[in-house]
């Protein structure tokens, strides 16, 4: 695949034990720099209606530049899975399912809430691509700004392991956090704080680690190149 170039203007991330920008700089082994974005409390409606991980995702997205003028790309392997299983348990128990929980259980619920709160009328995309969901979300966002350079993209990735008994279906790497949210503001090449090129090739070895964490470990230092091995592809990143 031919490399796709993009400019990344802002970054925010959250994981258990790494709630601050200082924590992420320490995790990446770099000196503390100014935050990639200034946290801004989202509206109460966004904080009240969604899951704790969804709240962290929307909180980070709310502080991104050009929120009203960007298209959104949401990527998640499981989405609001716990809400979906709670609905199914209610149905099995013969109870009435909550309409609010049903509307928020679909995979594009968070993008809808964010677009309404921000009064953003651009088109939005939600992607689920297994353990490579972050990578395909990044590719989608880069493709969007390549197609329409005057409309930046905000990539929102969030995911958490499945709760019991569904956790038995997946074996995750031991170093992967319990939950993770990553938000990026993406524009055309030449814009933003980081200049990045993305390409991919067929995977030739077993998948390891978390692609989203691999990308953060590559992005934050601002130099060099890195790769992440997925289920079907190896993803290559280079600072241009």
N, C-alpha and C positions, 0 to 999 in steps of 0.2 A: 504494500500500500504506500502511495506517495505521502510524504509527511504533510501534515496539516499544521499551519502556524497560527498562533493566537497570542494575544496580550492578556495577562491576568492582572487586574487592577487591585483586587482586594481578596482576602482570604480570611475565613473564620472557621474554627473547628471546636468540637466539644467531645469529650469522652470522660468516663469516670476517672477521677484523679488528675485530669488535665482540663480543668474548667476555665483557666485563664490563658491569656496570650503568653505570659511569662512561662507557664507550665509547658506550652508547646515549644517555645524556644529552647528550654532546657532539654526537652525530649529529643529535639532535633540536633542538640549539641552545638548550638550557636548562641552568640551573645544576644542579650535582650535588646530588641529594637522597638521602634514605635509600633503600636498595634497595626495590623493590616486593615483593620476597620474599627470604628468606634461603636461599641455596643449601644443600642438604642432600644429602650423598652417598647415592645410591640403593644398594640391595643389590647385591652383587657379581654375582648372577645377571642383573640388568638391564644391568649394564655390560659383561658378558662375551658375551652372546648376540646382541646386536643391532649394527647398523651404527653408524659414528661419528655420523651425523646422528640416528639413533634414540636413541643414548646421550645426546646433548645434549637431545633432547626429553623423555626420561624423567627425566633429572636435574633439569630445570626443573619438571616436573610433580610430582616427589617432594617439592619444597619448598613446594608450594601448601597453603594452609590447608584444613582439612576434607577432606583427601584420602580418608579412609575413608568419609565421609558424603556425598560428591558423586557425581553421575553423570558419566561421561566422554563427551565428544564429540571424536573424532579426525577430522581433515580433512587430506587429502593428494591432490595431483593424481596423483602417480606411485607413492606408497608405497615399498616396498622393491624397486624395479624392478631394481636391479643383482643382487639375490639371485635374482630370477625369471629373468633372462637367463642367469645362471650355471647354473641348473638346466637350462634349455633346451639350453645348450651341452653339458652333461654327457650329456643324452639323445642329442643328435645324434652325439656322439663314441662312443656305445655304452657309456658308463660308468654306474655305478649312482648314481642321484640320492640326495642326502643327505636322509633323513627330517627332520632338524632344520632344514635350509634350506627344505624344502618347507613345514613348519609355520609358519615365520617369514616366508614370502613372501606370504602372504595379506594383504589390506588391513587386516584387523582384528587382526593379530598383536600390535602394540604395546599396544593397549587391553587385550587379554587378559592379556599379561604384567604390565601395571601393576595391573590389578584383582586378579590372583592375589597379587602381591607385597604390595599394600596391604590384602589381605583385604577388598576392597570388593565387595559383592554387589548394588549398584544396577545398573540397566540401562545399557548403553553403546551408542553409535552411532558408526559410521565412515562418512565421507562422501567421495566423489570427484566433483567437479563442475568438471573442467577447471581453467582458470586462475582461476575464481571459487570454488575450493574453500574458501579461508579465509572468504569472505563467507557462503557457505551454512552453513559450520560455525558461524560466529557467530550467524546467524539461528536455527539449530537449538538452540544453547545457550540463547539468549534465549527461544525458545518453550518450552523445557523448564522454565525457572524461572518463566515466566509461568503455566504449567499446574500446577506443583507448587512453590510458593515456598519450602517448607520443605526442599527438596532443592537445594542449589547445584549448579552445573555447572562442570566444568573443561574448557576447550577447549584441545586440543593440535593445533597445525598444524605440519606439517613438509613440506619438499619440497626437491628438488634437480634441476637439469637432467639430462636423460638422457645417458648415456654413448654413445660412438660404437658403431655407426653410426646409432643412433636419434636422436641429437641433430640430424641433418639434417631431421627431421620438424617441428621447432619453431624458430621465430625469436623469441628472447626479447629484451626491452628491454636495452640495453647497460648500464644502471645496476642491473640486478637481480643480487643476489649469487649466488655459486655454490651456496650452500645457505642455508636459513633455517628456524629453528624459533621459534615463538611460542606461549606458554602463558598463558592467562588464567583467573582464578578469577571466576566470574560468579554473581551472586545477584539477587534481586528488586530493583525500584526502591527507593531509600532506603538500601540497604546498600552497603558497600564504599567505596573511595577515590575512584572516578570515577563520576559519574552520566551515562549515555549513552543517547541515543535513536537507533535505527536505522530507516531506511526505504529504499525502493528505487523506481526508476522505469525504464521501458524505456530502453535505451542508445540515444543519438542520435549517437554518434561512436565512432571506433575506440578499442579498448582500449589503454591505455598503463600502463606501470609495473607495480608489484606491489601488489595490494590489501592484503596483509598489511603491507607497509612503509608504504603510505598510511595505514593505520589506526594504526600506531605513531606516525607523524609527527603525527597528529591527537590521539591519546590522551595522550601524555606531557606536553605543555605544560598540559593540563587546562582549556583555554579554547577557545571558538569552535566552528566547524563545518568540515566537509570533505566531500569526495566522492571516489569512486574509480570509474572507468569500466571495466566488465567487458565480457565478450563479448556478454552479452544484457541486462544491467541496469547502471544507474548506482546505486551504493550511497551513501547519504547518512548522515552521522554528525553528531550535535550533542551538545555538553555541556549537560546540563540544569541 
